Every structure is written in structure tokens, then in C-alpha cells.
């Protein structure tokens, strides 16, 4: 991205430097084309060869026209290259934008080094406690973060005691998560959608408030 931006800036500078010169070249080229055509017609129509001075002038004019055409072609090539660079830069910006984490308030950003067991007083606390438990391989805290029905389901899936290895492995590359959406279903139900940065993915977590007033992660319907 930075390299493409720098290339475009350098190309822009060259174009600015040559903009006035190019207009003068094109004007000069038009005049020379007329003179060239005039002298060529004289050669074609004359019954006798041109004087040596006229022939020299015609040769110089043709050479100057040739050089001007080359410079005009170079300018056109630079414009084509500019369009290519702009397209690449636009694609790079789009790619970076699509891979950038969603923009959320600072309170909804949870860097990994701030994760902790936050309890279950709010849905946000429960999500942080769950994420921390997975990253630490803390099976007891993980199960404590789940609603009763989900505890029963996950207990049979992790009966071999592998959570201590699987949990940290699952979160080993993540450097943080952020809450990107909250949907209130009822006073005791919410859906919290989080974005985990590495590898980037989104996950919706149904949250339920238990009779003792604590929030837990529930089963997907």
C-alpha cells in the first residue's frame, strides 16, 4: 500500500512537471506538421530539385517532428501508467478496508492483554470471562460461563479433559476482540456479536439471564 502510494506521488510530480511542456510540444508539433507538409508538397510539385538550404530545412523539420512525436508518446505512456497505479492503489485500499476491524467505541474493544475473569453481572462481562477462560484453558471458568443446557452439551464433548490444550490453541493468534453488535430479545435475553481479529471472524453469542441474575452464554436455537 505504502509503495503504491509513493509510486503514484512520484508519477504525479512528473506529470505536473511535464504538463505545461506537453501543451507547448503539442502546439509546436502542429506547426511543424504544417511546415513539413508544405515543404514536402514543394518537393513533390517542383520540376527541379530544391535548393540545398531548403532540403536541409526539410530534414531538420522532419527530425524535430520525429522527436516531438516520441516525447508525446512518452507522455501518453506515463498517463497510462498513472491510470494503472491509481487502479492498483484503489484495489489495495479496498483490500485494507475490507480486512480492517469494524469501527466501534473504545469501551467495546478488548485487547488480549486486558482479558480477565470479569464475572457475569452483564452480558459483556460474561463474554470477556468466556474468552479469557478459553485462552487460559481454564475448564472450570469456561463451564461457569455457560447456561445449564449448554453446560450439559459441552461436558459430553469435552469429557476427555482436552480443554486445557484445545482452548489456548483456539485463541493462540488472537490479539483481541471487539463487540460489534447487541440485539435485545427480551429483558433476560440478548445476542452479542463479537469480532475476533486474528484470524478475523465474527461470532454471535446468545446470552441468557439466569434466575440468580447472572448472564451466561446460551445454546443457539
Secondary structure by P-SEA (a helix, b strand, c coil): caaaaaaaaaaaaaaaaaaaaaaaaaaaaaaaaaaaaaaaaaaaaccccccaaaaaaaaaaaaaaaaaaaaaaaaaaaaaaaaaaaaaaaaaaaaaaaacccccccccccccccccccccccaaaaaaaaaaaaaaccaaaaaaaccaaaaaaaaaaacccccccaaaaaacccccccccccccccccbbbbbbbbccccbbbbbbbbbcccbbbbbbccc
